[in-house]
Amino acid sequence: MTGNVKLRDIQESDLDIFFEQQRDPVANQMAAFPAKDRDAFMAHWAKIMKDETIFLKTILFEGQVAGNLVSFVLSGEREVGYWLGREFWGKGIATQALSEFLRKVKERPLYAHVAKHNIGSMRVLEKCGFTLHGEEKNFSVIQGEAVEGLILKLNH
Protein backbone atom coordinates (compact mmCIF):
# COMPACT_ATOMS: atom_id res chain seq x y z
CA MET A 1 0.00 0.00 0.00
CA THR A 2 2.94 2.36 0.52
CA GLY A 3 4.23 2.33 -3.05
CA ASN A 4 2.62 5.69 -3.65
CA VAL A 5 4.63 7.61 -1.02
CA LYS A 6 6.73 10.47 -2.31
CA LEU A 7 8.65 13.35 -0.75
CA ARG A 8 8.83 16.82 -2.23
CA ASP A 9 9.76 20.32 -1.20
CA ILE A 10 7.17 22.10 0.89
CA GLN A 11 4.87 24.48 -0.96
CA GLU A 12 2.95 27.38 0.59
CA SER A 13 -0.33 25.59 -0.11
CA ASP A 14 0.79 22.68 2.10
CA LEU A 15 0.76 24.87 5.19
CA ASP A 16 -3.05 25.05 5.40
CA ILE A 17 -3.17 21.24 5.40
CA PHE A 18 -0.36 20.96 7.97
CA PHE A 19 -2.21 23.47 10.15
CA GLU A 20 -5.39 21.40 10.11
CA GLN A 21 -3.47 18.18 10.76
CA GLN A 22 -1.73 19.61 13.85
CA ARG A 23 -5.13 20.71 15.24
CA ASP A 24 -6.41 17.10 15.51
CA PRO A 25 -6.96 16.48 19.24
CA VAL A 26 -6.32 12.73 18.90
CA ALA A 27 -3.01 13.41 17.15
CA ASN A 28 -2.12 16.03 19.78
CA GLN A 29 -2.73 13.51 22.56
CA MET A 30 -0.76 10.78 20.77
CA ALA A 31 2.20 13.04 20.00
CA ALA A 32 1.95 14.85 23.36
CA PHE A 33 2.29 18.03 21.35
CA PRO A 34 -0.21 20.87 21.73
CA ALA A 35 -1.74 22.55 18.69
CA LYS A 36 -0.73 26.09 17.81
CA ASP A 37 -3.18 28.79 16.81
CA ARG A 38 -3.08 29.82 13.16
CA ASP A 39 -0.88 32.92 13.60
CA ALA A 40 1.70 31.10 15.75
CA PHE A 41 1.69 28.11 13.41
CA MET A 42 2.21 30.21 10.26
CA ALA A 43 4.91 32.33 11.94
CA HIS A 44 6.75 29.17 13.01
CA TRP A 45 6.64 27.70 9.50
CA ALA A 46 7.69 31.00 7.88
CA LYS A 47 10.73 31.02 10.17
CA ILE A 48 11.78 27.40 9.64
CA MET A 49 11.25 27.51 5.88
CA LYS A 50 13.86 30.30 5.68
CA ASP A 51 16.43 28.46 7.83
CA GLU A 52 18.90 26.68 5.56
CA THR A 53 20.06 24.41 8.42
CA ILE A 54 16.59 22.84 8.63
CA PHE A 55 15.63 20.10 6.18
CA LEU A 56 11.91 20.01 5.34
CA LYS A 57 9.83 17.77 3.10
CA THR A 58 6.16 17.25 2.40
CA ILE A 59 4.96 13.65 2.46
CA LEU A 60 2.62 12.79 -0.40
CA PHE A 61 0.49 9.64 -0.48
CA GLU A 62 -1.33 8.91 -3.71
CA GLY A 63 -0.87 12.57 -4.60
CA GLN A 64 -2.41 13.88 -1.36
CA VAL A 65 -0.49 15.86 1.27
CA ALA A 66 -0.19 13.33 4.08
CA GLY A 67 2.19 15.20 6.37
CA ASN A 68 5.71 16.49 6.75
CA LEU A 69 9.23 15.64 7.83
CA VAL A 70 11.73 17.96 9.46
CA SER A 71 15.33 17.74 10.65
CA PHE A 72 16.91 20.48 12.74
CA VAL A 73 19.74 21.06 15.20
CA LEU A 74 18.81 21.53 18.85
CA SER A 75 21.43 21.87 21.58
CA GLY A 76 24.12 20.75 19.15
CA GLU A 77 22.35 17.55 18.11
CA ARG A 78 20.57 16.91 14.81
CA GLU A 79 17.02 15.74 15.36
CA VAL A 80 14.25 14.44 13.17
CA GLY A 81 10.50 14.82 13.50
CA TYR A 82 7.43 14.10 11.45
CA TRP A 83 3.70 14.65 11.48
CA LEU A 84 1.16 12.61 9.57
CA GLY A 85 -2.53 13.37 9.24
CA ARG A 86 -4.56 10.81 11.20
CA GLU A 87 -6.30 9.46 8.09
CA PHE A 88 -2.85 8.29 6.91
CA TRP A 89 -1.88 6.40 10.09
CA GLY A 90 -1.34 2.65 10.10
CA LYS A 91 -0.54 2.29 6.40
CA GLY A 92 3.27 2.22 6.50
CA ILE A 93 3.43 5.74 5.05
CA ALA A 94 5.48 7.26 7.89
CA THR A 95 8.00 4.40 7.78
CA GLN A 96 8.51 4.68 4.04
CA ALA A 97 8.68 8.47 4.13
CA LEU A 98 11.16 8.54 7.02
CA SER A 99 13.33 5.87 5.35
CA GLU A 100 13.55 8.01 2.22
CA PHE A 101 14.18 11.18 4.25
CA LEU A 102 17.04 9.49 6.13
CA ARG A 103 18.80 8.83 2.82
CA LYS A 104 18.81 12.61 2.26
CA VAL A 105 19.76 13.65 5.82
CA LYS A 106 23.29 12.25 6.08
CA GLU A 107 24.39 13.64 9.46
CA ARG A 108 24.75 11.07 12.25
CA PRO A 109 24.02 10.53 15.00
CA LEU A 110 20.42 11.58 14.55
CA TYR A 111 17.95 11.83 17.43
CA ALA A 112 14.17 11.54 17.75
CA HIS A 113 11.95 12.22 20.75
CA VAL A 114 8.65 10.42 21.17
CA ALA A 115 5.95 10.22 23.84
CA LYS A 116 6.29 6.92 25.68
CA HIS A 117 2.67 5.98 24.94
CA ASN A 118 3.07 6.58 21.17
CA ILE A 119 3.78 2.96 20.20
CA GLY A 120 3.10 3.59 16.50
CA SER A 121 5.73 6.31 16.25
CA MET A 122 8.26 4.22 18.19
CA ARG A 123 7.72 1.38 15.72
CA VAL A 124 8.29 3.73 12.78
CA LEU A 125 11.57 4.90 14.28
CA GLU A 126 12.72 1.37 15.14
CA LYS A 127 11.93 0.12 11.61
CA CYS A 128 14.13 2.93 10.33
CA GLY A 129 17.07 1.84 12.50
CA PHE A 130 16.67 4.04 15.59
CA THR A 131 17.43 2.46 18.96
CA LEU A 132 16.50 3.48 22.49
CA HIS A 133 18.96 6.02 23.85
CA GLY A 134 17.25 7.32 26.99
CA GLU A 135 14.11 8.54 28.72
CA GLU A 136 12.64 11.97 29.38
CA LYS A 137 10.58 12.42 32.52
CA ASN A 138 9.13 15.75 31.40
CA PHE A 139 8.82 15.22 27.65
CA SER A 140 5.67 17.34 27.45
CA VAL A 141 2.63 18.49 29.34
CA ILE A 142 -0.77 17.73 27.84
CA GLN A 143 -3.96 18.87 29.55
CA GLY A 144 -2.00 19.65 32.71
CA GLU A 145 -0.39 16.22 32.99
CA ALA A 146 3.31 15.46 32.55
CA VAL A 147 4.04 13.00 29.74
CA GLU A 148 7.10 10.75 29.77
CA GLY A 149 9.10 10.41 26.60
CA LEU A 150 11.80 8.33 24.99
CA ILE A 151 14.90 9.45 23.13
CA LEU A 152 15.88 7.31 20.15
CA LYS A 153 19.16 7.52 18.26
CA LEU A 154 20.29 6.55 14.77
CA ASN A 155 24.02 5.94 14.49
CA HIS A 156 24.38 4.78 10.87
GULOVO-463141 format. One line per 3 residues: number of its first residue (from 1); their letters; for each residue x, y, z of N, C-alpha, C, O. Coordinates in pm, whole numbers, plus 50000, padded with zeros to 5 digits. Layout:
BEGIN
NUM> a> X Y Z X Y Z X Y Z X Y Z | ...
***
This chain:
BEGIN
1> mtg> 50081 49880 50000 50000 50000 50000 50085 50127 50000 50036 50234 49966 | 50213 50115 50038 50294 50236 50052 50374 50271 49927 50458 50360 49932 | 50351 50204 49817 50423 50233 49695 50399 50372 49641 50476 50419 49558
4> nvk> 50296 50436 49685 50262 50569 49635 50304 50681 49729 50242 50787 49732 | 50410 50658 49808 50463 50761 49898 50577 50833 49828 50669 50771 49775 | 50569 50966 49829 50673 51047 49769 50703 51165 49861 50617 51208 49939
7> lrd> 50825 51215 49852 50865 51335 49925 50890 51446 49823 50943 51422 49715 | 50851 51567 49861 50883 51682 49777 50904 51803 49866 50872 51802 49985 | 50959 51908 49806 50976 52032 49880 50840 52086 49923 50739 52066 49855
10> iqe> 50840 52153 50036 50717 52210 50089 50674 52329 50004 50757 52412 49966 | 50546 52336 49976 50487 52448 49904 50397 52525 50000 50344 52469 50096 | 50380 52653 49973 50295 52738 50059 50158 52676 50082 50105 52682 50193
13> sdl> 50101 52616 49978 49967 52559 49989 49961 52440 50085 49853 52404 50132 | 50075 52379 50115 50079 52268 50210 50051 52314 50353 49999 52238 50435 | 50084 52439 50381 50076 52487 50519 49935 52484 50575 49916 52456 50693
16> dif> 49833 52512 50492 49695 52505 50540 49660 52362 50581 49589 52341 50680 | 49709 52264 50507 49683 52124 50540 49759 52086 50667 49702 52022 50756 | 49886 52124 50676 49964 52096 50797 49897 52158 50920 49891 52096 51026
19> feq> 49845 52280 50904 49779 52347 51015 49661 52265 51064 49646 52242 51184 | 49578 52221 50972 49461 52140 51011 49503 52007 51073 49442 51962 51170 | 49606 51945 51020 49653 51818 51076 49701 51834 51219 49673 51749 51304
22> qrd> 49773 51942 51249 49827 51961 51385 49719 52006 51483 49746 52015 51603 | 49598 52035 51436 49487 52071 51524 49408 51950 51572 49322 51964 51659 | 49434 51832 51517 49359 51710 51551 49386 51673 51697 49499 51642 51732
25> pva> 49282 51676 51782 49304 51648 51924 49355 51506 51952 49430 51486 52048 | 49317 51410 51871 49368 51273 51890 49517 51269 51859 49594 51207 51932 | 49557 51335 51752 49699 51341 51715 49778 51417 51821 49890 51378 51856
28> nqm> 49721 51527 51873 49788 51603 51978 49813 51517 52101 49921 51521 52160 | 49713 51439 52140 49727 51351 52256 49833 51244 52228 49917 51216 52314 | 49829 51184 52111 49924 51078 52077 50067 51131 52074 50158 51067 52127
31> aaf> 50086 51247 52012 50220 51304 52000 50264 51378 52126 50381 51412 52142 | 50169 51404 52216 50195 51485 52336 50250 51621 52294 50346 51673 52351 | 50186 51676 52193 50229 51803 52135 50106 51890 52115 50017 51853 52038
34> pak> 50099 52003 52184 49979 52087 52173 49970 52158 52038 50072 52192 51978 | 49849 52181 51993 49826 52255 51869 49860 52401 51889 49848 52456 51999 | 49902 52465 51780 49927 52609 51781 49808 52678 51715 49739 52619 51631
37> drd> 49784 52803 51753 49682 52879 51681 49740 52915 51544 49860 52904 51521 | 49652 52960 51455 49692 52982 51316 49809 53080 51302 49904 53053 51228 | 49804 53192 51372 49912 53292 51360 50046 53235 51407 50148 53252 51340
40> afm> 50046 53169 51522 50170 53110 51575 50222 53000 51482 50343 52989 51459 | 50131 52920 51431 50169 52811 51341 50234 52867 51214 50342 52822 51174 | 50170 52964 51151 50221 53021 51026 50353 53095 51050 50443 53090 50965
43> ahw> 50365 53164 51162 50491 53233 51194 50604 53132 51212 50716 53154 51166 | 50575 53022 51280 50675 52917 51301 50722 52862 51167 50842 52850 51143 | 50628 52828 51080 50664 52770 50950 50736 52871 50862 50829 52834 50789
46> aki> 50698 52998 50866 50769 53100 50788 50915 53107 50831 51005 53119 50748 | 50937 53098 50962 51073 53102 51017 51154 52980 50975 51267 52993 50927 | 51098 52860 50992 51178 52740 50964 51199 52718 50814 51298 52656 50774
49> mkd> 51108 52767 50732 51125 52751 50588 51239 52839 50534 51292 52812 50426 | 51276 52943 50608 51386 53030 50568 51521 52983 50621 51625 53031 50576 | 51520 52892 50716 51643 52846 50783 51708 52735 50701 51654 52625 50691
52> eti> 51823 52764 50644 51890 52668 50556 51950 52549 50631 51992 52452 50568 | 51955 52554 50764 52006 52441 50842 51897 52338 50871 51924 52229 50922 | 51773 52373 50838 51659 52284 50863 51619 52218 50732 51598 52286 50631
55> flk> 51607 52086 50735 51563 52010 50618 51414 51983 50633 51369 51934 50737 | 51336 52015 50531 51191 52001 50534 51142 51931 50409 51191 51957 50299 | 51046 51842 50425 50983 51777 50310 50835 51755 50339 50795 51732 50453
58> til> 50757 51763 50234 50616 51725 50240 50606 51578 50204 50673 51532 50111 | 50524 51505 50277 50496 51365 50246 50369 51360 50162 50265 51412 50203 | 50378 51299 50046 50262 51279 49960 50227 51131 49960 50315 51046 49953
61> feg> 50099 51101 49967 50049 50964 49952 49940 50966 49848 49838 51033 49864 | 49962 50893 49742 49867 50891 49629 49830 51033 49586 49715 51062 49554 | 49932 51120 49586 49913 51257 49540 49857 51354 49643 49851 51474 49618
64> qva> 49815 51303 49759 49759 51388 49864 49868 51425 49964 49958 51346 49990 | 49859 51546 50021 49951 51586 50127 49914 51508 50253 49808 51528 50312 | 50005 51419 50292 49981 51333 50408 50045 51387 50534 50000 51356 50645
67> gnl> 50150 51468 50520 50219 51520 50637 50351 51581 50600 50373 51622 50486 | 50441 51587 50699 50571 51649 50675 50680 51585 50758 50654 51518 50857 | 50802 51608 50714 50923 51564 50783 51012 51685 50804 51016 51776 50721
70> vsf> 51084 51685 50915 51173 51796 50946 51297 51743 51018 51288 51649 51098 | 51411 51804 50990 51533 51774 51065 51600 51906 51098 51615 51993 51012 | 51638 51921 51224 51691 52048 51274 51794 52019 51382 51801 51908 51434
73> vls> 51875 52118 51414 51974 52106 51520 51920 52174 51645 51878 52289 51641 | 51923 52100 51756 51881 52153 51885 51986 52114 51988 52018 51996 52002 | 52039 52211 52058 52143 52187 52158 52260 52107 52101 52315 52018 52167
76> ger> 52297 52139 51978 52412 52075 51915 52389 51937 51857 52482 51875 51806 | 52266 51888 51864 52235 51755 51811 52130 51766 51700 52032 51840 51712 | 52154 51692 51592 52057 51691 51481 51943 51597 51517 51964 51483 51557
79> evg> 51822 51649 51502 51702 51574 51536 51613 51559 51414 51629 51630 51315 | 51521 51466 51423 51425 51444 51317 51285 51438 51379 51267 51388 51490 | 51189 51489 51306 51050 51482 51350 50960 51468 51230 50999 51497 51117
82> ywl> 50838 51425 51255 50743 51410 51145 50602 51422 51201 50578 51401 51320 | 50511 51456 51112 50370 51465 51148 50291 51410 51030 50314 51447 50915 | 50199 51323 51060 50116 51261 50957 49970 51282 50995 49931 51258 51109
85> gre> 49889 51325 50899 49747 51337 50924 49689 51203 50967 49730 51099 50916 | 49595 51205 51060 49544 51081 51120 49487 50984 51017 49496 50862 51036 | 49427 51035 50910 49370 50946 50809 49477 50865 50736 49444 50773 50661
88> fwg> 49605 50900 50756 49715 50829 50691 49789 50735 50786 49886 50670 50746 | 49746 50727 50911 49812 50640 51009 49789 50493 50975 49690 50457 50912 | 49882 50410 51017 49866 50265 51010 49877 50205 50870 49832 50093 50847
91> kgi> 49936 50278 50778 49946 50229 50640 50091 50212 50595 50116 50181 50479 | 50186 50233 50686 50327 50222 50650 50383 50347 50583 50498 50348 50540 | 50303 50451 50574 50343 50574 50505 50458 50643 50580 50557 50682 50519
94> atq> 50445 50657 50711 50548 50726 50789 50681 50651 50780 50787 50714 50766 | 50677 50519 50786 50800 50440 50778 50868 50459 50643 50989 50482 50637 | 50792 50451 50537 50851 50468 50404 50903 50610 50385 51012 50629 50331
97> als> 50826 50708 50429 50868 50847 50413 50994 50876 50494 51087 50940 50443 | 50999 50830 50618 51116 50854 50702 51238 50782 50645 51348 50837 50646 | 51221 50661 50596 51333 50587 50535 51393 50667 50420 51515 50679 50409
100> efl> 51308 50720 50336 51355 50801 50222 51423 50929 50270 51527 50967 50218 | 51364 50994 50369 51418 51118 50425 51558 51094 50483 51647 51177 50467 | 51576 50980 50550 51704 50949 50613 51815 50927 50510 51933 50941 50542
103> rkv> 51779 50894 50388 51880 50883 50282 51927 51022 50239 52037 51035 50185 | 51846 51124 50263 51881 51261 50226 51951 51335 50340 52037 51420 50316 | 51915 51303 50464 51976 51365 50582 52091 51273 50624 52069 51168 50684
106> ker> 52212 51313 50591 52329 51225 50608 52394 51234 50746 52463 51141 50788 | 52371 51343 50818 52439 51364 50946 52399 51258 51048 52281 51226 51063 | 52498 51204 51118 52475 51107 51225 52566 51143 51342 52674 51197 51319
109> ply> 52528 51117 51466 52402 51053 51500 52284 51148 51479 52299 51270 51467 | 52167 51087 51473 52042 51158 51455 51949 51115 51568 51943 50997 51602 | 51879 51211 51627 51795 51183 51743 51647 51207 51711 51613 51288 51625
112> ahv> 51562 51134 51783 51417 51154 51775 51361 51143 51915 51407 51061 51995 | 51263 51224 51945 51195 51222 52075 51050 51182 52051 50986 51231 51958 | 51001 51093 52136 50865 51042 52117 50799 51021 52253 50865 50979 52348
115> akh> 50670 51050 52261 50595 51022 52384 50596 50872 52409 50579 50793 52316 | 50617 50834 52532 50629 50692 52568 50507 50610 52526 50519 50493 52492 | 50390 50671 52529 50267 50598 52494 50243 50590 52343 50149 50524 52300
118> nig> 50328 50655 52262 50307 50658 52117 50378 50539 52051 50482 50553 51988 | 50319 50422 52069 50378 50296 52020 50396 50300 51869 50497 50251 51818 | 50301 50354 51796 50310 50359 51650 50433 50436 51603 50504 50391 51513
121> smr> 50458 50551 51664 50573 50631 51625 50704 50562 51665 50802 50569 51591 | 50705 50497 51779 50826 50422 51819 50856 50312 51719 50972 50288 51686 | 50752 50244 51672 50772 50138 51572 50828 50193 51442 50916 50133 51381
124> vle> 50777 50308 51399 50829 50373 51278 50979 50397 51293 51058 50362 51206 | 51016 50457 51405 51157 50490 51428 51244 50363 51435 51352 50360 51377 | 51196 50262 51504 51272 50137 51514 51288 50070 51378 51396 50019 51347
127> kcg> 51184 50069 51296 51193 50012 51161 51295 50085 51076 51352 50028 50983 | 51317 50212 51107 51413 50293 51033 51553 50289 51095 51641 50364 51052 | 51573 50204 51194 51707 50184 51250 51738 50258 51379 51849 50246 51430
130> ftl> 51644 50334 51432 51667 50404 51559 51662 50304 51674 51586 50207 51671 | 51743 50329 51776 51743 50246 51896 51724 50335 52019 51752 50454 52016 | 51675 50274 52125 51650 50348 52249 51781 50404 52303 51881 50333 52316
133> hge> 51778 50532 52334 51896 50602 52385 51875 50651 52528 51971 50660 52605 | 51751 50682 52564 51725 50732 52699 51578 50765 52718 51496 50744 52629 | 51548 50816 52838 51411 50854 52872 51406 51000 52912 51506 51058 52956
136> ekn> 51288 51059 52897 51264 51197 52938 51145 51199 53032 51033 51164 52993 | 51168 51239 53154 51058 51242 53252 50956 51349 53218 50836 51328 53234 | 51002 51463 53171 50913 51575 53140 50918 51606 52991 50953 51717 52951
139> fsv> 50882 51508 52911 50882 51522 52765 50787 51633 52723 50822 51715 52638 | 50669 51636 52782 50567 51734 52745 50463 51741 52856 50461 51658 52948 | 50378 51839 52845 50263 51849 52934 50139 51863 52846 50129 51956 52767
142> iqg> 50047 51769 52861 49923 51773 52784 49807 51774 52883 49798 51689 52972 | 49720 51870 52867 49604 51887 52955 49644 51884 53102 49577 51822 53185 | 49755 51952 53134 49800 51965 53271 49873 51845 53328 49913 51847 53445
145> eav> 49892 51741 53248 49961 51622 53299 50095 51602 53230 50105 51615 53108 | 50198 51571 53310 50331 51546 53255 50329 51415 53175 50268 51317 53217 | 50396 51417 53061 50404 51300 52974 50550 51257 52968 50639 51340 52947
148> egl> 50575 51128 52988 50710 51075 52977 50742 51048 52831 50653 51016 52752 | 50868 51062 52797 50910 51041 52660 51032 50951 52650 51096 50918 52750 | 51063 50914 52528 51180 50833 52499 51265 50908 52398 51213 50980 52312
151> ilk> 51395 50890 52408 51490 50945 52313 51545 50827 52233 51595 50730 52291 | 51534 50835 52101 51588 50731 52015 51700 50790 51933 51701 50910 51904 | 51795 50706 51894 51916 50752 51826 51945 50663 51706 51930 50541 51712
154> lnh> 51986 50726 51598 52029 50655 51477 52177 50684 51459 52217 50800 51444 | 52258 50579 51459 52402 50594 51449 52455 50578 51307 52563 50629 51277 | 52385 50509 51222 52438 50478 51087 52349 50530 50977 52380 50512 50859
***
